[in-house]
Amino acid sequence: MSADTVSVTGWGRTAPTVARLIRPRTYEEAAAAVRGCGARGGIPRGLGRAYGDAAQNAGGTVLDMTGLDRIHAIDASGGTVLCDAGVSLHRLMEVLLPLGWFVPVTPGTRQVTVGGAIGADIHGKNHHVSGAFSRHVLSLELLTADGEIRTVGRGTPLFDATAGGMGLTGVILTATVQLQAVQTSLMSVDTERAADLDDLMARLTATDHLYRYSVAWIDLLARGAATGRAVLTRGDHAPLDTLPARVRRAPLSFRPSRLPPAPAFLPEGLLSRTTVGLFNELWYRKAPRARTGELQKISAFFHPLDGVPHWNRVYGRGGFVQYQFVVGYGQEDALRRIVRRISARRCPSFLAVLKRFGDADPGWLSFPVPGWTLALDIPAGLPGLGAFLDELDGEVAAAGGRVYLAKDARLRPELLTSMYPRLDEFRALRAELDPRGVFVSDLSRRLTL
């Protein structure tokens, strides 16, 4: 088991801190690392795709769990997999797609570990149909602060605290996951343009139930009559009988493309309002007004940015803030106000997406609730950004909404209770399970989780 003192940061690269990074290779080494965390405690970490400070622990220990990455068992008839928590979704796709199975939920990157997927209770383009990741986890093994390994089943308080609990209940060692059956590794995709935000919401409301996967790229620099204009992309796994004959010879092949890595440093200001505005205009105009049945690779439909290693560098040394919130159905006016404010503020965001969430997930700190969720990337150096996002937080909270902890880097702690009404239950379970505060992160200190 190796240990190094290193600088650790989230994917947004906004708040690097120094910690002791330990890389356990066995469950026994993981238990020893937990027992030896020291006064500043420890936090498990996967592939580092949490945007903010959820997997950081300044002055303490960070447990890099990617060394525990075995796939133990696959039930190819029932569609389940038992694997270590350090296995990535990318690896699962490589192994499972040839067998006719796909991960039940994937976010915008497949470079996420199974443990991270549970800890953040990730959601994807299919939440309105399938819910978040933990809904498909049958059981997990959790290394708790007392050194005990517990088997945790769905429907128990410990499971519901761990799903979305940001690694604060313990170290997930293994998980058994129910998979999604597929006939091919291609997607059948429909694309259309929406003229403005109201047009977009009307299209999503009327026809989202016809699709397993649905997402809209939204132009947050457009103003006036075009405010909220968007490109709506929806689809499902392509059936075998829809493929051209030349593709049917290897219908389940998985060969994601990969581009050269982004430069280590790009000039500050490259992503200005002008350049992002030009990109947004071109992206909107090149999208078809309406196109149905286009065949796309899984990697192109779900994870286009994974083809660009270290794409987070495009924001320059200052990094970026990913801001994601949800407001419930019936709060469309709040969504309109927020979109208009972002548009008027001229935030240069070219990675902005709007989706609809389905039923709430059982995790006490799980993010999704029924409603509209908007996610956007903003250069961290934008003048006045902190105060502006504080104002948006207030609007979200007033509308009964919440922000996503796996992407947060700056939420004020006084808003957390109203956003997450089961927070007190989470704190009480943590206090009982981990009275010495072994598991702690920069996020948990900042928000008093």
N, C-alpha and C positions, 0 to 999 in steps of 0.2 A: 504494500500500500504506500503510494507516494504522497508527499505533502510539500507544497511550495507556498511561499507568500507572493501573491500576485495582485494585480489590479483587476477588479471585476466590475462589469457594467451590464446594463440591460441592452436590448437590441437598439433602443433609441440613442444610446451613447451619451446620455445627458448627465449622469451623476456617478462617475467611477469611484469605487472605494477599494481599499486594500483589505484583503482577508487571507486567511490560511486555507488554501484549496487542497482538499484531500480526495484521492481517487480510489475508493474501495473496489476490490475485484471479487470479493466474496461477501456473502451475508455476514459472516463472522467479522470480517474487516469493517463492514458497515456498522455493526453493533459496537465494535471497539471505537470507531470514530465518533459515534454518538456519545459514548461514555467519556471520551476525552475531549469533548468540545471546549471546555473551559468556561470561564465566567461570562464571556460574550455569546455563548451558545452557538448553534449551528443551524443551517438551512439546506435542504436538498436542492440540487440544481440539475437540469437536464442539458439541453442544447442551447440554452441562453436566449430563447426567443420571446421571453417576457419583455415587454418594451421598457418598463420602468425598473423599480428597485425591489421587485418581489423575490428575486433569487440572489440578492446581495446581502452581506452581513458585515458591515464595517468593523474592523478590528476583531472579528470572530472567525468562525469556521464556515466554509461552504463545502458541501459534500457533492462532488461531481459524480453522478450516478451512471454516467454513460458507459462505464466499464462493466456494469451488470446488464448484459444485452443478449441474453440467450432466449431463444424461442424453445420452450420446453415441450409443448404438445399442440397438435392441430387436429381437430375433429373435422375432417373434410366432408363428412356427411351431414353433421349437425351445424357446421359453420361456427365453431368457437376456436379460440386460440388462447393458450396459457403461455405467458411470456414474462420476462423480467421487465421491470419498469423502465430500464434504460434503453429498451428497444425503441427505435424511431418509427414513426408512421411510414417513412420512406422504406425502411427495411421490411415492414409488414406488407407493403404493397408489392415489393419485389418477390416475396415468398408466396403470398396468398393469391395474387391475381392469376397466376397460371393455374391455380386450383379452382378458379371461379368464385373467389370471395374478395370483398373490398372492405376497407375499414368503415365502420358505421357512420362516423363523423370525421371530417377533416377541415381544419381552418385554412387560411390562405397560404400556409406553408406546410409541407410534409416533414420538415426538419424539426419535429417536435417529438419528444419521448412520450411513451404511454403514461409514465408517471406525471409528466408535465401536463398531459392532456386531462388527467383526472384532477390534479391539483388546481388547475385553472378552469376545470370543467368546460373545455373548449366547445365552441359551437361552429357551425358552418352554414353553407348555403341551403341546407336541408332542415334547419331547425323547425320550420313551420310544419314539417312532416315527422321528423325523427327525434327532435329534442337535442339536448347536449350529450357529450361523450359519455358521462357517467350513467346515463340511462341505459347504456348497452354493456356496462360492466357488471358481470354476475357476482364476482367476489374479488377481493384483493387481500394481500398480506401486507401488514403495516408494522414496521419497527417503531415502537413507541419509546418515550423518554426513559422508561424503566428498563430498557433493554429487551423487553418481551416482544416476540413476533406474534401478532394477533391475526387470525383469519376473520375478515370483516365482510359480512354479507349485505346485500342491498336491503334497504328499509330499516336499518339500525341507526341509532343516533350517531355512532362513530363514522359510519359510511357517509351519512348526510353532512357531517362536519368536515370530512376529508374531501368530498367532492366540491371543488371550488374553494377549499380551505387554504390554498396557496402554500402547501407544505408545512403548515403550522401544527398539524396533529401528529406528525411523524414522517418516517421515510417509507414510501411505498416501495415494496420489494418486487412483488409480482401482481399480475392481474389476469383474470379470465374475462375475455371480451367476446360478445356475440357479434358476428360479422354480417355483412350485407351481400347477398347472392347477386352475381352479375354473369352475363353471358359473354361479354366482350370487355376489352379495355379501352373502348372508345365511347364518347358521349355524343348523343344527338341533341343539338343545341339550336334554340330559337333566339334570334336577336331582333330588337326593335328600338326605335328612338322614342323618347317621351319629350314633349315640347317644353314642359315646365314641371314643377313639383306636384301640382294638383293632378296633372295628366299622369305623372308617374304613379302617384298613390292610387289613382283610380284604376290603372292597369293592373297593379299588384293586387289590389283588393278583389278585383273581378275575376282574375284568372290564375292566381298563385296556386290554388288547390289542384290545378291540372299538372303541376310540375313537382318533381322531387327536389330539384335544386333551383334556386332563384336568387339573383343579386342584381343590383343596379349601380353602375358607376355614375356618379353625380358631379356635375360641374359647379363647384362652389364659388367660382369667380364670375359666373354669368349673373347679370343683373336685369332689372326691368322685367319685361314680359317673359324673358328666358330664364328667370331665377329658378334654379333647381332642375334645369334640363338634364337629361340623363340618357344613358344607353342601358337598356334592360336586357340581361342575358339569363336564359333559363333552359333547363334541359333535364335529361335523364340518361341512364346507362343505355347505350344502343343495343337493341336485341340483335342476335346473330343474323336473323333473316333480312335485316336491313343493310348489311354490309355488302360492299362490292365483292365479286368473286375473288379478286386478287388479295383481299384482306382476310377473307375467311380461312385462309390456310394457317394463319397464326392469330386468331381473334383475341387472345388474352395476353399478347406480348406487351411488355412494359419497358419502353425505352425513352425516358425523358431526355429532352435536349438540354444542352448546357452551353452558356455563353462565357466569354472571358470575364474574370472578376472585375468589379468596378475599381477604379483607381483608389489607392489608399487615401488620397486627399484630392478633393475638388475645391476650386476657389469658392470662398464664401460669396454669396450673392448670385451664384450661377442659377439657383432655383428662385429667381425673382418673380414678382407678379407678372412681368412681361413674358418671361420664358414659359412659366407655367400656364399663363393665359393662352399663349400660342399653342402649347401642347394640347390644352383642353379643347381649343377650337378645332384643331386637326383631328383629335381623337373622336370628337362628336361628329364632325362632318364625314369622316371616313366610314363610320358605322352605317350599316344598311338601314333604310327606313323600316324594313321588315324582311327577315330571312328566316326560313324554317328548315329544320332537319340537317343542318350542317354537321358533319362529323369532325370531332376534335379529339385529340389525345387527352387522356385524363390529366396529364401534367399541364397542358395548355389551358384547360378549363378551370382547374382548381388552383394551380400553383404557378402562374406565369412568372412570378418574380424569383422562384427557386432556380430558374435558368440563369440568373445573374448573381453569382456568388458575391456576398458582401454588398448587396445593393443598398444597405443602410448608409454606406459611405457617400451616397450622392448628395446628402444634406451637408457635407463638409464637416469640419472638426467640431462644430457646435452641436451636432446631432439634431434630433427631432423629437417632438412630442407626438405620440399617437393618442388621440382623444376619441373615446367611444362611449356613447350613452344610449339608453333606451327610455322611451316614454310610452305609456300604455295607449291602447286603442281608445279613442275618445279624446285624446290629447293632441290631435292633429294641428290645432292652432299653435300649441307650444312648439311643435316641430317646425311649422312655418316660420314662426318668429325667430327661432334659432338659426335656421337656414338663411333667412334674410339678414340677420346680424353678422353671420360669418361672411356672407357675400358682400355686405357693406364694408366690413372690416378689411376685405381684400386679402384674406389669408391665402397664401400661395400653396394650395393643396392639390396635387394631381392624383393622389391615392385616396379618394373618398368614395365610400360605398354605403348604400342604404339597403336594408333588408327588413323583412317581417319576421317576428318571432312567433312561435306557437305557444303551447302550454308551458307554464313555469316548470323548472326542474326542481327536484327535491332538495338539492344541496342548500344548506343554510346560507352560504355566501355565493351560490351560483348566480351568475349575472343575468341570464335570460329570463324575462317575464313577457307575457303577451303584449306585443306592441311593435313600435318602429325603432330600429336601431341604426344609428349613423356613426360611422367611423371615418376619421380623417387624420392625415399626417400633416404636421406643421413644423417648419424649421424652428428650432428652439430659440434662435437668436432674434426672432421677430420682435420688434420693440413693443412693450406693453402686453406681451402675450400672457403672462401670469395673471394680471388683473382681468384681462378679457376672459380667460377661461374660468376664473373665479365667478365672474358674472354669469357665464353659461351654466356653471354648476348650480348656481342659485335658481336659474330658470328650470333646470332639469329636476331639482329637488322639489320645487314648488309644484311641478306637474306630476309628482309622485314617481319620478323616474330614478335612475341610478347610473353610475359610471362603472366601467369594467376594471376590476382591480388588477387583472393581469396586464393591463396596458397603462395603468395609472402611474404617475410619477410626482403628482403635486396636489392631490385632493386635500381639502381642509378636513381634519378629523371630526369637527362638529357636525358635518353633514352626513356622516356615515350611518348613524343610527336611523335616520329617517329613510335613507336609501335602502338599508338592509335591516328590516325589522326583526330578524332572528339573530342579530348580532349578539345580544346579551346571552342567548343560549350557547352560541359558539364560544364566547368568552368563558362562560361557566364550565363548559366541557373541557376546554383547554386548561383551566385552572385545576380541575380535578385530575386530568390525565397527565399534566406536565407541571406540577406545582413549583418546580425549580426553574421553570422557564428555559428548558434546554433548547427548544426550537424557537428561533427568533430570526427576524429579517429586518432589513432597513424599512421595508413596507410596514411590518407589524409595529415597529417602534414609532414610525411617523403617524400611523393611524390608531395606535393603541389597540391593536387587535388582540 
